[in-house]
C-alpha cells in the first residue's frame, strides 16, 4: 500500500510541477490528491486488490517519460515499451487503458506534428505494447472467461442509461460525495464532469496550437488528455462489466447512481481531479495573464475549501472505516460458514451480489488462501442431495477386480486377499453429477492390518481414472474404520468411482458405501 500510493503521489507531484511551473499553484493542485487517500479503495476490504492500481504507476511513469524525461528517443521508446508490457500484463485494465493512452498520443502527434513529432517512436512503442497486451488479455477474456467478467452477468453497453448512471456513481464516489443524497450528488458530478470536458477541450486546443511541446500549456494539455483518456476508458470497462451486477431491487436511475458508489473501482477516477484543477488554472492564466495575483488567491481559497470538505467527509477516518469493515467481514464470514454447513447455495449479498457457489469450488481447486478459514470440511455435515447407497441395492453395478467378493446382510461386502483389489461402481444416471461441485463418499472398512484406502473419481470431461484424481486415507487394523472422502470439482463429476479398500494383499470388509452430492451448481435441479 505504502509503495503503490507513494509512487502515485510522487509521480503526480512531478508531473504537476512540470505542467504548472509554479510551486504555489502546484501545491494547490496536488492537494486534490487527498481524494486518493480516502478509505474503501484498494486497501481494506480486499487486501490483495492493490495490484489493480499498479497499472496507474506505469501510466503515470509513461507520461513522465514522454513529457519530462531528457532521455534520447531510443532509450525512451524502449523503456516505454517495457512499461507498456508490464502495465498490460499486470491487470486487464492496464492493457486497455494503455491502448487509449497510446491512441490519444498518436492523435496529438497527428494534429501538431511540428511540436510533437519527436514523440512518434514513443507513440509507436506504446501502441505496440498495448496491442500485444490487449490481445493477451482479450484471449483470456474470450476463451478462458467465456466472454464474461462475472459468470452469468451480461455486458452493459453505452446505449443504456444504466451504464451511464453507474459510471457517474463511480465519479461521485471519487469526489467523496454522499450516496445517501443521490440527486444532489449527481448534480455535482455533472458539473464536475462538465468542467473536466471543458479542460480537455482547452487542452486539445493548447496541443494543437503549441509552438513547442515543452511550453506550460502544451505540457498541461498533453498530460491532461493522456490521463483523461486512460481513466475514462477504464471507467467504461468497469461500467460495462459491473453495472448489471446488481440486486433486482435496484432499478431507478438514482438507485443505479448510488449503487455505483460501492466498491473500490472509483480509485482510478481520483487521478484526474488534480488535473482538472490544473487545467482550469492554465485556462485562467491564458485568459487573464495580467491577473496572476488574483488567480493565485482564488486557487488558494478553492483549495482550502476542498481540503476542508474532504476532511469533513472523512478522508482520514480510516479507523472507523476499518471497524465497520471488520464487523462486515465477521457477518460475511458467518454467512459463508452457515451456507457451507447446509451445502449451499452460497449466496451472501453483502459479500458479493451474485451466488458464489461455483467461485468457492474454483477457489478450493486453486488453493486460494482464504479457504483455510472456510475449509471444505464444513461440507462434511451438509445433507446429501441426493445420496446413493451403493451396497443397499443388488451389487450388479459393482465390479470387483483381483479379489473374490461375498455379499453379507447389512450392506456388507467381504473381499478376499489379492493384489491391487479394486471396487468400481457407478451411481444414478450418467449426468446426475455433472452439476455437482462437491461429492462426499462415506464407508466403513474393516482390515486385519493398517493400510491405505484410496478413492478414484472421474471429473466431468475426463475419460478414465487417474492417480491425479484420487484421494487416500490411512486406516488402522479393526472392523469399524469410518472412511470419508470429500472431493470438489468446479466442472462436476461423471457418475463413475473406484474404491481400493486396501493397498496390500489382505482380506477386507466394506460396509455402507454411500455417495452424496453436498454442493450443487446454483440454478440446476438435482
N, C-alpha and C positions, 0 to 999 in steps of 0.2 A: 504493500500500500504506500509506504513512505517513498520508495524508489519511484514507483509509477507516477504518483502525484507530484513528487519533486521534479521529475523530468518535465512533466507537462507545464508546471508553473515556471520553471526556468526558461523553457523554450518560449512560452508566452511573453515573458518579460523581455527577452532578447528581441523577439520579432516586433513587439510593440515599440520598443526603444528605437529600432531601425526605421519603423514606419512613421513615427511622430517627431522624432528628433528634438524632444523637449521633455526633460525629466519630470516636471510637474504634471504635464498632460499625460505622459506615460504612466505615472503613478496613479492618476485618476482612472485611466482605462484599465490598468492592472487590478484596481480594486474590484472590478466586476468579476475577477476570477474567484472571489468569495463564493460565488454560486457553485463552483466546482467542489467546494469543501462541505456542502450540506450532507446530511445523513441520508441513509437509504439509497446510496448509489451502489457502486460495485463492491463496497466493503461493508459487511454487516450481515445481511440476510444470507448471502451465499459467499463463503469465504474464498472461493476459487474463481469468482467471476471477473477478477481484475484483469485476466488475460483479454477480455473484451475491450479494455481500454488501451491495451498495448499498441494496436494499430494507430491510435492517435499520436503516440510518441513518434512513430515512423512518419506519419503525415506531417506533423509539425517539423520534424527533422528534415524532411524533404523540402518543405517550404523554406526553412532556414538556409539550406544549401543553395537553393535557387536564388534567394534574394540577398543573403548576407555573405555567404562564403566567398573568399577570394581565390578558391582553387581553380586551376585551369580546367577546361571542359572535359578532357579525357578522364581525369580523376573524378571530377564532379559527376559525370554521367555514369561512371562505373559504380560509385557509391550509391547514387540514386537507384540504379537497377537493383543492387543488392538489398537496399532498404525496401524497395517495392516488393521484391520477392518475400522478404521477411514479413512485411505488413500483410500481404495477401494470404500467406500460409498460416499466420497466427490465428486468424479468425475470418469467417466468411465476410463480415462487414469490411475488413481491411482490403480485400480484393476489389469489391465493387465500389467502395468509396474512393480507392486509389484510381480506379478507371475514370470516375467522374472528375477527379483532380487532374489527371493527365489530359482528358478531353478538353477541360476548361483551359489548361495551359496552352494547348495547341491552338485553341480559338484565339486566345490573347496574342499569341505569336502571329497568327494569320492576319489579325486586324491592325497590327502595328509591327511589321517585320523590322522596320528601321531601328526601333528601340529594343525589341525583344528577340531579334533574330539570332543572337548568340546563344539563346536557350533552346534552339532546335534540337541539338543532340540530347539535351536533358529531357525534352518532351518525348522524344523517341524512346529513350531508355525507360522512362516511367510508363509509357504506353505499352511497351513490350512486356515489362514486368507485370503490369496489371492484366494484360490479356492472358498471359501464361497462368497466373493465379486464378483468374476468373474461370478459365477452362477447368482447372483442377477442382475448384470449389463447386463449379456447376456440375461436374461429373458426380461428385459426392451427393449434391442436392437431388439430381435427377435419378441416378442409378442406385445409390445407397439408401437415400431417404425417400425414394419413390416420388419425388416431386413435391414433398410436403415438409415444411419445417416442423410442424406439430401434427402427429398422426391424427387423422380424422377431421382436421381443421382446414377448410378450403382457403385459398388465397383471396384476399380482398384487393380490389382494383381501384385505381384513382377515379373511376367514373361513379363510384358510390359515395354518398355523403358520409357514411360510417367511416370510411377510410380517412377523410379529412378531419372529422371531429376527433377521432382517436389521435391523429397526428398533432392536432392543436393541443390536445391534453398533454402530450409529451413536452411540447414547448412551454405550456403553462407550468408544468412541474419543474422545468429547468429554471423558471423565474421565481420559484418558491411561492407561487400564488396559492390560494385556498381552493382545494377541490370541493369544499363544503359550500362554497358560493360560486357555482359554475358560471352563472350568467355574467357576473362582474368580472370574473377571471377570464372568461372568453373574450370580453370586450378589450381587456388589457392585452391579451395575446394578439388580437387582431391589430391593435395599434402598434405594438412592438414589431410585429411582422411587416406591417406597412413601412415602418422606419427602416427595417432591415432591407426590404426591397428597394427603398429609395437610396440607401447607402450602396447597395450592389449596383444600381444603375449609375450612380455617380462614380463608383469605382471603375466600371466599364468605360465610362467616358474619359476618365483620367488615364486609363491604359491606352485608349485609342489615340489620345492627343499628346501623349508623353514624348518629349524630345529624347529623353534617356531613361532607362529603366531604374536608374539609381536616384531619381528625384523622389521626394517625400510622397507626392500624390501618386506616382507610378508604383512605388513600393506598397503603399497602403492599399491602392486599388487591386494590385495583383494578389497580395496576401488575402484580402477580403474575399475576392472572387474564388480563389482556390479553396479556402476553408469553408465558405458558404456552400460550394458545390459538394464537397465531401460530406458535410454534415446533413445537407438536405437529402442527398441520395441515401444516406444511412437511415434517416427518418422515414423515407419512402419504403425502404426494405422492412423496417420494423412495423409500419402500419400495414403493409401487405401481408405480413406473416402472422400478426397478432391481433388485429382489430376484430376478427371473428372469433378469437379465443376468449370468449366472454360468457358469463351466465345468461340464461334465457331471459331473465327479468330486466336486463339492460338493453333498451331498445331506442329510447328517445335520444335526440342529438346531445342534449345536455348531460344525460346519463353516460353516453359514449365519451363525451369530453372528460367527465370526471373519472371514468374508468381508465382513461389514458394516463392519469396521474400515477397509477400503480406501477411498481417495479422500477428497475434501475435504468431503463433504456433512455431516460431523459438526459443521461450524463453527457452524451456527445453534444447535445444542444447547448450545454453550458459553455462550450468552447467559443461560440460565436459572439456572445454578448460583449466581451471587451472590444471586439472588432466592430460591432455596431456603434458603440460609443466612440471608438477611434475614428471610424468613418464619418460620423456626424461632426467630430471636431475638425477633420480635414475639410469637409464641406463648408463649415463655418469660416475657417481661415481663408478659404479661397473666395468666399462671397464677401467677407469683410476683413481684408488683410490689414487694415489700419486699426482694427479694434481687438488686437490680441489681448490686451489687458482685460477687457470685458469678457472675452471668450474664456480666459483662464479663470476668472471669478465664477462665471456660470458653470464651468466644468467642475470646479471645486465644490460648489454648492450642490450640484446634481449628484456628484459622487458621495458627498456626505449624506444626502437623503437615501441613496441606495444602500450605503453601509448601515445606516440606522434601520432601514426596512429589513435588510437581511438578518440583522441581529435580533430584531423583534420577532421575525418569522422563525427564529431558532436555528440559524445556520451553524451554531456551535453547540446546540443542545443534543450532543451525542449520547450523554449519559442516560437521559430519559428515553431516547430512541432505542438504545440497546436494552434497557429494561423492558420496554414494550416488545421488542423483538424476541427477547428471552422468554417472556410469557407466551408469545405466539408460538415460538418453537416448541415449548412444552406442550401446548394444546395440540399442535400439529403432530408431535411425536406420539401423544396419547391416541390420537385418531388413527395414525398409521399402525400402531401396535394393536389397537382393537380390531381394525379391519383384517389384519393378518390372522388374528386368533379365530375369526369366523370364516376364513377362507375367501375374503374379498366379497364384492369388488372393492378396490382401494380407491375410494372417492373421498377426498378431504379438500373441500373447496377453498379453505383459507390457505392451504399449502400449494394447490395447483388447481386451476379451474376445470381441468379435464380428468377423466379416470386415469389412474396411474398404475393399473394392474400390469399392463404389458411393459411399462417403463421399469417397474420393480423387477420383473423377470429378467429383463435385459441387464439391469444393474447387478443382479446376482450372478448372471453368467459372466459379466465383465470383471467381477470382483471389486465393485465400487466401494470406497472406504466407508460410506455411511451404513452399509449393510451390517457392519459389526454391531450397530446399535439396534437394528431391526432384522435380526437373523432369520433365515428361512425356517429355523427350528420352531418358530411361532406357529407355522402351518401344521406342525405335527398334531396340534389339538383341534384343527379345523375339521368340520364334518365332511365326509366324503360325498361327492356329487358327480357321478354316482360311485358306488362301491361294488366290486365284483369279488365274490368268494370263489376262488379258483378250485378249491378242493371240495366245495359244497355241492358240486354237481358231478355227473359222470365225467371221469377224467380222460375221456377220449381226446379232449383238446390239449392234454399234457403229454408231451413226448419226452420220455426218459432215455438218455443215452449213457452207455458204458456202465450200466448197473441194472439189476433186477428190481422191479417195483412191486410192492404188495400193498393194496389198499386195506385200511382198517377202519372200523367205525369211529365216528367223531372227527371227520375231516382229517384223517391221518394217512400219510404215505410213508411206508417203510422202504428204504433203499439199501441194497446190499453194497458191500465194499467194491470199489472199482477205481480205475484210473480216469481222472477228469470227468466225474459224474456231473451230468447236466440235466436240468428240467426246463424244457422250452414250452411256453404256453402263450395263449392269446386270450384277450378279454373283449367282450362285446363285439361290435361290428368294426370294420376296417377303419372308419373315420371317426369313431367315437371319441378318440383322444386327440384329434387334430387341433382342437381349440383349447385343450387342457394345457395349462402352463406349468403346473406342478403336480406330480404324481407321488403318492405315498404307497409303499409296499410293506405290509406287515406279515410276519410269520413267526412261528416258534420252531426252532431247530434243536434236535437232540443228537448229541455225538458222544463218543467214548473218550476222545482226546481233544485238547484245544485245537482249533482250526480256524480257517477263514471262510466266511460266506461271501459270495460275490453275485451281484445282480447286474445283468446286462439289459439295456433298453435300446430302442431304435428311435432317434429323433425324427420328426417329420422331414422328409427329404433325403434321409439316409437310406441305404439299401440293405445293410446287414449289421449284425452285432460286431462290436469292436471294443478293444480294451479302453479306448478313449471315452467311450460311452458306457462306463460301468462304475459301480461303487462297491466297496468292500467293507465288511465288519468282522472284527475279531470276536470269537465266542469261546467260552470255557467248556470243559467237559461237563455233561449233565443233560437232563431231558427238557429243561424249561428255559432255554435261551431265547428270550424275546428279541427278535431282529427287526429293525425298522430302517427303511431306506426312504429318503426324500430327495427327489430329483426335479430340477427346474429346467425347462427348455422354452425359450421365447417363441419358438416356432411350433410347439406342440410335439406330440408323440404319435408313432404308429402303435397299434394295439398288440405288438409282439414283445415278449420278455423272455429272459432266461435266468434261472436261478441255479447257481452251482453251490450246493449246500456244504460241500467240504472241499478243501484244497489238497487233500492227501487221500490215500486209499483206506477208508474206514466206513463202516455202516453208519447210516444216519436216519433220522426220523423227521419228517416235515409235517407240521400241523398248521391249520388255519392260515392258509396263504390268501391274503386279501390285497386287492389293488384298488386304490381310491384316487379320484381326481379331487384335489383340495384347493386348486386355484384355477379358475376358468377365465378365458378371454372375455372381457365385458361385452354384453350385447349379443352373445352367442348362446343359444339354448343348449342344454345338456342332452 
